[in-house]
Amino acid sequence: MSKSRPYAIPGTTFGSKYVFSFNNDGQLEGIKKQAQSGRPFRSVDPSSAEFTKVSSSSQALNAYNVNKYKGNKTSYKESVDDIEKVTNEEKNNKHTVESKKETNESFIATIDEYRSGRNIADSQGDPFDDRQYFPGFQKHMDDIGKGRISQIFAYPLDINPTQDHMKISRFRYQRADLNLSKPQNRLEKKAGKPFTVKNGDSTLGGKPLGSILLPMPKVVDTNGAEWGKSELNASGLLALGSADMADEFFSIGGRIPSTTQVNREQQKAQDEAKKNQERGDVTTGGFLGVGQAGVNQVNTTIASLLTGQELDQDTFLARRGGHVLNPNAEMLFQGPILRNFNFSFIMIARSEREGKEIRSLIRFLKLGLAPKFRNTTFLANPDVFKLEYKNGTGEKDKLKTVNQFLDGLALTTIAVDYSPNGYWSAYRDSQPVAVKMDLSFSELRPVYEQDQLATDKDSVGY
C-alpha cells in the first residue's frame, strides 16, 4: 500500500487537501481529507459525492500515474477513466478500517490533551510537590521556577472520555472546622437578614493532585440509617415523664428552647394526643398501672436484699399472676451511617505503553493511600479522593442515572492481584498480562436530607 502527496482539489472546500491511497497492484482504494492545515486526515466515504468528484479529478490522475509508473512518464494515462480502482466492496471495507483507526487515534489524542492540561480545568495541581514532602528543598524548588501540572492517567489508553466512565481525583486532606460532619447545604440566620444557604466545609484541599479515568465499574450504592431496638417498661415511662416535667420546668414553660422541642411538629402531635386521653396516660396503662409497677419493683428489690437472690419483676409477675411488664419495644433512630464503595477493575496491557500506564496509576493510588510520616510524634493524613461517574470532560457532565458521591472519600484499601488467572503470565518485560485491582472507598461524613435535596430532581441523588 502507498499514499500520494497532499493535493488541493479545485471546487472543494477552501483550504482542504486530499491524499490518495493505492494497493500493491496500484489500484486506487481510498481517499483521505484534511479539512484545514494542522488537522488530521479523515477517510472519505466511498459512497459520497465528494469521493466521486475527487477521484475523477486531474489531481487523482496525476497521483495514480506517479504511484504506478513513477518517473516513466511515457506510460502515463491521459484520461481519468483509465484510473484503476478496487471494487466498491473493497473500498467500503478500507473506509471502515480507516475510520475505526482514526476514531481510536482521536480518543488517544483527547486523553493526551487531558493529561497535558491544555483543555481540562483540573490540570493545575502538583502531584509530587517536593515542598510538601521535603521542606528543605523549598529553595531548590523555587529555583526550578516552573509549575507542574496534575497528572491524568487512563486505562485503557484509548478510553473515550465522552462516553460513560469513572473519574478518580486525588486531593490533599484539609480540615476547615473541628466538626466536618455537616450537610452540603444548610440554612444560616444572620441578624436582621433572611436565611441564607451556606455550603458545608469540604475536606478537599486545593487543586487536584491528579486524576484517573477508568471504564464504568459495576455500580451499586447503598444508603441507610442506624436504627436500634429500644424497650421501656412502665417504670421507665414514668421516669421519662418525670424528665419531661423537669424539662418543662427548666425551660420556663418552653420559652427557652430545649432538646425535646427540636421536632416541633412531633411535639404538637403529642400534645394533641394527650388532649384526647380520657383518663391518665394511655401509653403507660394509666396511673393505676404505674403504681402497681412501682409497688412490684419495691417488693422484688426488698426480696432480693433479704434472700441474697437476684429477683426481677418479670419473674415475680409471671409466677404470681401469669403476666409480665409490657416492654413497649420500638425501633428508634440511632444515627447515620457512613457509606462504603467497592470497585474491581481488570486491566490487560495491550502495549508496552499501556503496561507502564497501569503501573503508574496503581502507584498513584498507593501514594494517595499512604499516611505521611512527619516525625516520631506526628503523622499527617493520607490524601483524599473525589469519585465521579461522567460522560464528558466538564464539571456538568456527571451521570444522573447512577448515584453521586460526596466530595471527600478515603481510600481505605487497594488490593492488586498480578496473576488473577491463578498462574503467572507476563510479557518479555515482565509486565503481567492481566492485573486485577480492587479499591475500597469510604465517605468521610454521612449523607443528610439537605444533600439529597441539593441534587438534580432528574437524578437518583446520592
Phi and psi in degrees as a GROMACS rama.xvg file:
@    title "Ramachandran Plot"
@    xaxis  label "Phi"
@    yaxis  label "Psi"
@TYPE xy
-141.063  160.523  SER-2
-126.018  153.793  LYS-3
-90.2325  173.258  SER-4
-74.8123  163.523  ARG-5
-68.5732  139.399  PRO-6
-122.607  141.16  TYR-7
-91.6299  127.062  ALA-8
-107.196  118.123  ILE-9
-57.7495  142.459  PRO-10
88.9086  -2.6067  GLY-11
-105.26  -179.745  THR-12
-56.7915  132.933  THR-13
-61.085  132.536  PHE-14
89.7589  -9.37023  GLY-15
-84.0369  153.19  SER-16
-134.76  155.236  LYS-17
-128.27  143.636  TYR-18
-121.309  133.185  VAL-19
-101.935  136.192  PHE-20
-114.644  142.991  SER-21
-128.5  147.81  PHE-22
-81.2939  -174.943  ASN-23
-67.3604  -17.8399  ASN-24
-92.7263  4.54294  ASP-25
82.9502  10.4791  GLY-26
-86.8603  140.762  GLN-27
-68.591  123.743  LEU-28
-122.272  -12.2413  GLU-29
-170.094  161.915  GLY-30
-134.887  136.68  ILE-31
-119.513  145.576  LYS-32
-121.27  137.048  LYS-33
-107.403  112.823  GLN-34
-63.5448  -38.0346  ALA-35
-157.277  164.471  GLN-36
-58.5933  134.571  SER-37
91.1263  -13.2572  GLY-38
-90.0063  155.352  ARG-39
-71.4858  156.848  PRO-40
-80.9152  138.219  PHE-41
-122.644  141.706  ARG-42
-66.1723  136.87  SER-43
-91.9395  133.844  VAL-44
-63.3827  122.391  ASP-45
-62.5676  -22.1751  PRO-46
-88.439  0.0592297  SER-47
-85.9906  158.202  SER-48
-66.2924  -29.7289  ALA-49
-63.799  -42.2287  GLU-50
-62.7569  -43.5168  PHE-51
-62.4609  -42.7366  THR-52
-65.132  -47.3746  LYS-53
-70.056  -39.6798  VAL-54
-71.282  -12.4938  SER-55
-104.986  12.1072  SER-56
-86.9357  163.183  SER-57
-65.7982  -27.6147  SER-58
-67.9105  -36.0372  GLN-59
-65.8298  -39.7471  ALA-60
-63.7298  -42.3211  LEU-61
-64.3138  -42.5138  ASN-62
-62.6354  -39.3391  ALA-63
-63.2379  -48.3449  TYR-64
-61.5869  -44.5391  ASN-65
-63.0279  -42.3719  VAL-66
-68.122  -40.2175  ASN-67
-86.6346  -38.9808  LYS-68
-112.137  -3.24859  TYR-69
52.8182  -122.16  LYS-70
-87.0352  -1.31857  GLY-71
-81.8052  80.3308  ASN-72
-70.5707  -19.6597  LYS-73
-65.9069  -20.5034  THR-74
-93.9857  -2.20311  SER-75
-59.7513  140.239  TYR-76
-82.1891  151.617  LYS-77
-108.392  -11.7572  GLU-78
-119.853  142.119  SER-79
-65.0389  -20.3136  VAL-80
-69.66  -15.9761  ASP-81
-85.9755  -3.96153  ASP-82
-69.0825  121.699  ILE-83
-79.6688  134.187  GLU-84
-129.962  152.027  LYS-85
-73.6465  170.283  VAL-86
-66.9531  162.466  THR-87
-60.1076  -37.5775  ASN-88
-63.7094  -42.4585  GLU-89
-66.3407  -38.0586  GLU-90
-63.5951  -42.8015  LYS-91
-65.4937  -40.838  ASN-92
-62.7982  -43.1383  ASN-93
-61.5548  -42.8129  LYS-94
-63.517  -40.1831  HIS-95
-63.2535  -46.1049  THR-96
-62.0367  -46.9165  VAL-97
-64.3631  -38.2702  GLU-98
-64.3204  -42.3883  SER-99
-64.0719  -41.3739  LYS-100
-63.3853  -42.1647  LYS-101
-65.6241  -36.8018  GLU-102
-63.854  -45.2997  THR-103
-62.872  -41.4891  ASN-104
-62.7173  -36.6153  GLU-105
-65.2115  -41.1507  SER-106
-63.0757  -43.755  PHE-107
-63.7934  -39.7881  ILE-108
-63.8376  -38.7153  ALA-109
-63.7442  -43.4044  THR-110
-64.0694  -40.7732  ILE-111
-61.2113  -40.8888  ASP-112
-66.4796  -37.6794  GLU-113
-60.2299  -42.1149  TYR-114
-68.5156  -42.7165  ARG-115
-71.8703  -15.9283  SER-116
80.7591  14.689  GLY-117
-71.5597  -24.4617  ARG-118
-140.026  17.9547  ASN-119
-120.463  134.494  ILE-120
-70.3015  -26.3216  ALA-121
-93.3599  37.5765  ASP-122
-109.568  26.0446  SER-123
-108.617  -2.31734  GLN-124
-77.3671  -179.722  GLY-125
-129.299  97.1681  ASP-126
-63.8991  -26.4862  PRO-127
-129.602  69.8343  PHE-128
-79.2602  102.601  ASP-129
-62.203  -24.2055  ASP-130
-68.7383  -26.8129  ARG-131
-73.519  -40.1254  GLN-132
-91.5855  -33.9064  TYR-133
-130.757  83.6918  PHE-134
-54.62  -27.5029  PRO-135
-65.8671  -14.8555  GLY-136
-94.8847  14.9667  PHE-137
-53.7552  -51.8459  GLN-138
-65.7619  -38.5372  LYS-139
-59.8459  -43.122  HIS-140
-67.5248  -39.7355  MET-141
-64.3214  -34.6416  ASP-142
-67.4876  -31.5699  ASP-143
-60.9547  -43.0233  ILE-144
69.8869  18.4138  GLY-145
-130.617  130.333  LYS-146
-75.603  147.167  GLY-147
-99.5617  160.941  ARG-148
-111.734  158.884  ILE-149
-66.4451  139.679  SER-150
-84.1017  139.511  GLN-151
-117.612  117.463  ILE-152
-103.793  157.252  PHE-153
-151.672  138.574  ALA-154
-136.895  128.547  TYR-155
-70.6132  168.745  PRO-156
-61.2357  -31.9884  LEU-157
-96.4402  26.2738  ASP-158
-60.3445  141.941  ILE-159
-98.9992  107.81  ASN-160
-69.844  -8.25198  PRO-161
-91.1164  4.55933  THR-162
-111.802  168.814  GLN-163
-57.0296  130.197  ASP-164
-157.386  171.793  HIS-165
-111.008  135.906  MET-166
-118.665  127.98  LYS-167
-115.081  118.046  ILE-168
-113.336  144.913  SER-169
-113.683  135.935  ARG-170
-134.378  159.061  PHE-171
-69.1801  146.993  ARG-172
-84.1338  133.203  TYR-173
-135.352  154.395  GLN-174
-125.612  116.514  ARG-175
-93.447  -8.73519  ALA-176
-154.039  161.032  ASP-177
-67.7129  -31.007  LEU-178
-119.446  109.398  ASN-179
-102.784  7.88658  LEU-180
-86.9758  71.0344  SER-181
-129.019  151.61  LYS-182
-67.5454  164.304  PRO-183
-61.8891  -41.4139  GLN-184
-129.091  132.502  ASN-185
-143  154.287  ARG-186
-81.6573  138.981  LEU-187
-129.562  128.951  GLU-188
-102.407  126.801  LYS-189
-114.222  149.7  LYS-190
-57.3998  124.671  ALA-191
73.977  6.87515  GLY-192
-128.42  154.116  LYS-193
-69.5835  169.403  PRO-194
-62.793  139.129  PHE-195
-123.311  156.466  THR-196
-89.7011  126.862  VAL-197
-117.454  128.832  LYS-198
-73.8099  143.125  ASN-199
-67.7499  155.879  GLY-200
-70.431  141.294  ASP-201
-101.512  151.416  SER-202
-91.663  -2.60016  THR-203
-83.4422  113.713  LEU-204
-96.3433  123.344  GLY-205
67.6472  -155.526  GLY-206
-88.835  157.691  LYS-207
-61.5859  146.667  PRO-208
-89.8938  -3.71537  LEU-209
151.024  166.264  GLY-210
-144.061  159.87  SER-211
-129.452  133.537  ILE-212
-104.628  127.196  LEU-213
-133.564  156.66  LEU-214
-62.1787  158.727  PRO-215
-60.3041  125.373  MET-216
-85.4209  -175.932  PRO-217
-67.6477  121.525  LYS-218
-101.067  117.559  VAL-219
-140.378  131.661  VAL-220
-128.39  144.453  ASP-221
-128.257  120.433  THR-222
-109.141  144.865  ASN-223
-163.984  172.9  GLY-224
-139.975  152.384  ALA-225
-88.3285  117.952  GLU-226
-120.101  142.788  TRP-227
-136.211  154.284  GLY-228
-73.0686  136.804  LYS-229
-132.534  134.053  SER-230
-123.859  138.639  GLU-231
-148.641  111.282  LEU-232
-82.1026  -172.919  ASN-233
-59.8403  -40.0902  ALA-234
-64.0969  -39.8458  SER-235
-65.8625  -39.848  GLY-236
-64.5407  -36.7054  LEU-237
-62.6867  -42.3907  LEU-238
-64.2132  -37.5611  ALA-239
-65.8464  -39.5585  LEU-240
-62.32  -38.129  GLY-241
-63.4763  -37.9343  SER-242
-64.2045  -37.1585  ALA-243
-63.7853  -40.2419  ASP-244
-64.0225  -41.4996  MET-245
-65.0447  -38.3492  ALA-246
-64.9279  -39.3885  ASP-247
-64.1902  -38.7747  GLU-248
-68.5266  -50.3107  PHE-249
-73.6682  -20.1243  PHE-250
-90.6996  7.20272  SER-251
53.3396  58.5871  ILE-252
68.1959  24.6448  GLY-253
89.8444  0.452986  GLY-254
-72.9  -23.8224  ARG-255
-104.273  119.393  ILE-256
-56.9286  138.004  PRO-257
-127.499  174.119  SER-258
-64.7233  -30.0355  THR-259
-76.6338  -8.90668  THR-260
-101.442  11.285  GLN-261
-63.1648  -46.5704  VAL-262
-96.6231  89.1789  ASN-263
-68.2269  -34.9998  ARG-264
-64.6229  -41.0403  GLU-265
-66.623  -38.4264  GLN-266
-63.0155  -40.6459  GLN-267
-63.7202  -41.4554  LYS-268
-64.3745  -38.7468  ALA-269
-67.1155  -41.7572  GLN-270
-62.973  -40.5923  ASP-271
-65.6672  -38.5062  GLU-272
-66.1878  -37.33  ALA-273
-66.1761  -31.8666  LYS-274
-64.8767  -29.8548  LYS-275
-85.8662  -3.52678  ASN-276
-79.7572  128.45  GLN-277
-81.482  -34.2275  GLU-278
-147.912  114.932  ARG-279
66.4943  -160.319  GLY-280
-104.323  108.395  ASP-281
-65.8255  -22.9683  VAL-282
-71.8171  -20.0718  THR-283
-106.834  -2.53279  THR-284
88.6643  13.7287  GLY-285
87.195  167.875  GLY-286
-65.4987  -31.4825  PHE-287
-63.1422  -44.0859  LEU-288
-63.7461  -39.5881  GLY-289
-64.5758  -41.0109  VAL-290
-63.362  -42.5445  GLY-291
-61.6862  -42.6463  GLN-292
-62.6127  -38.4082  ALA-293
-65.1692  -43.0122  GLY-294
-63.3684  -43.1153  VAL-295
-61.4639  -38.7819  ASN-296
-63.9827  -41.3364  GLN-297
-64.5016  -43.9437  VAL-298
-61.3214  -47.732  ASN-299
-66.6955  -33.475  THR-300
-67.1579  -44.5072  THR-301
-63.8776  -42.8103  ILE-302
-62.3085  -39.2321  ALA-303
-65.2831  -40.0685  SER-304
-68.9665  -39.2615  LEU-305
-71.4719  -38.3206  LEU-306
-97.204  -16.7014  THR-307
76.1859  9.55818  GLY-308
-105.609  135.181  GLN-309
-72.763  122.313  GLU-310
-132.233  122.767  LEU-311
-104.032  166.062  ASP-312
-63.4234  -40.6634  GLN-313
-62.6641  -39.2158  ASP-314
-64.4405  -44.5076  THR-315
-61.7611  -48.2616  PHE-316
-68.8855  -38.9  LEU-317
-65.9247  -38.4352  ALA-318
-80.1951  -28.9423  ARG-319
-92.0459  -36.6732  ARG-320
-127.988  -2.89608  GLY-321
72.5747  27.0441  GLY-322
-147.225  165.549  HIS-323
-131.945  168.658  VAL-324
-67.8466  138.235  LEU-325
-70.0452  118.538  ASN-326
-74.3456  -11.4698  PRO-327
48.1424  52.5664  ASN-328
-69.0853  137.289  ALA-329
-142.909  159.251  GLU-330
-97.5054  120.578  MET-331
-115.139  145.154  LEU-332
-64.3783  127.481  PHE-333
-104.777  -23.2428  GLN-334
148.427  174.685  GLY-335
-80.7882  170.162  PRO-336
-121.191  158.22  ILE-337
-95.8465  133.357  LEU-338
-82.6753  142.168  ARG-339
-117.782  146.017  ASN-340
-132.688  133.335  PHE-341
-121.236  134.268  ASN-342
-132.149  148.347  PHE-343
-133.081  132.871  SER-344
-130.759  133.4  PHE-345
-101.909  121.556  ILE-346
-118.435  120.559  MET-347
-113.194  120.452  ILE-348
-77.2109  116.853  ALA-349
-96.7385  -4.10102  ARG-350
-157.55  167.396  SER-351
-62.7568  -38.5995  GLU-352
-65.0425  -39.9279  ARG-353
-69.5596  -34.9073  GLU-354
-61.618  -41.9109  GLY-355
-65.0718  -37.108  LYS-356
-64.5411  -40.4876  GLU-357
-61.9727  -45.0388  ILE-358
-62.6264  -39.5542  ARG-359
-66.6334  -42.7001  SER-360
-71.8595  -32.3685  LEU-361
-65.1267  -44.8206  ILE-362
-62.6894  -39.4145  ARG-363
-59.1778  -43.8377  PHE-364
-69.4329  -39.3868  LEU-365
-65.0984  -36.0034  LYS-366
-63.3102  -40.0664  LEU-367
-69.6636  -29.8935  GLY-368
-76.5174  -29.7878  LEU-369
-73.9171  133.808  ALA-370
-67.6471  157.599  PRO-371
-104.556  120.139  LYS-372
-76.4981  125.065  PHE-373
-104.907  -51.3758  ARG-374
-162.891  -173.568  ASN-375
-69.5554  -9.3878  THR-376
-100.871  -40.0514  THR-377
-123.863  147.553  PHE-378
-122.843  143.733  LEU-379
-96.7141  153.412  ALA-380
-59.9413  147.693  ASN-381
-64.2361  170.454  PRO-382
-73.9765  163.385  ASP-383
-116.223  166.91  VAL-384
-128.928  157.168  PHE-385
-122.007  126.991  LYS-386
-110.356  139.428  LEU-387
-144.578  137.774  GLU-388
-95.8394  122.647  TYR-389
-133.659  164.116  LYS-390
-141.346  79.957  ASN-391
133.946  179.327  GLY-392
-109.194  0.337864  THR-393
-92.7618  166.004  GLY-394
-66.963  -26.7964  GLU-395
-91.0228  7.40219  LYS-396
-95.1991  23.1634  ASP-397
-71.373  144.867  LYS-398
-72.9861  137.192  LEU-399
-93.2955  -15.3332  LYS-400
-84.6646  -8.78418  THR-401
-131.286  172.85  VAL-402
-66.2272  156.749  ASN-403
-102.688  169.534  GLN-404
-120.376  147.195  PHE-405
-68.1637  151.865  LEU-406
-72.4029  117.308  ASP-407
109.467  96.1533  GLY-408
-128.116  146.285  LEU-409
-95.1366  132.555  ALA-410
-83.7855  105.704  LEU-411
-85.6179  -36.3265  THR-412
-146.554  148.441  THR-413
-133.041  120.458  ILE-414
-117.294  123.041  ALA-415
-117.247  122.99  VAL-416
-105.649  112.662  ASP-417
-87.8133  -0.99705  TYR-418
-142.033  65.1696  SER-419
-63.8466  -17.6808  PRO-420
-83.8964  -1.28702  ASN-421
95.2425  -1.82916  GLY-422
-149.471  156.564  TYR-423
-75.161  126.988  TRP-424
-141.448  121.303  SER-425
-145.355  162.615  ALA-426
-82.517  -178.237  TYR-427
-63.9148  -27.2273  ARG-428
-88.4952  11.7908  ASP-429
70.9634  11.0738  SER-430
-71.2945  123.466  GLN-431
-57.4837  139.891  PRO-432
-61.7597  -43.4773  VAL-433
-130.227  142.963  ALA-434
-132.002  130.628  VAL-435
-106.846  123.026  LYS-436
-118.188  121.36  MET-437
-109.426  127.621  ASP-438
-119.602  138.03  LEU-439
-123.114  122.483  SER-440
-117.228  152.211  PHE-441
-135.554  131.442  SER-442
-69.8864  147.407  GLU-443
-84.7994  -11.3355  LEU-444
-148.32  164.704  ARG-445
-74.5192  163.464  PRO-446
-92.3402  123.609  VAL-447
-104.54  169.908  TYR-448
-58.7384  -39.6203  GLU-449
-60.7467  -34.9126  GLN-450
-64.1976  -45.8732  ASP-451
-64.2161  -39.5955  GLN-452
-67.0862  -25.2391  LEU-453
-79.0701  -11.6751  ALA-454
-80.4549  163.274  THR-455
-60.6996  135.929  ASP-456
-64.8074  -20.9125  LYS-457
-89.3022  1.85521  ASP-458
-103.611  172.866  SER-459
-87.0714  -3.00232  VAL-460
80.2177  -158.183  GLY-461
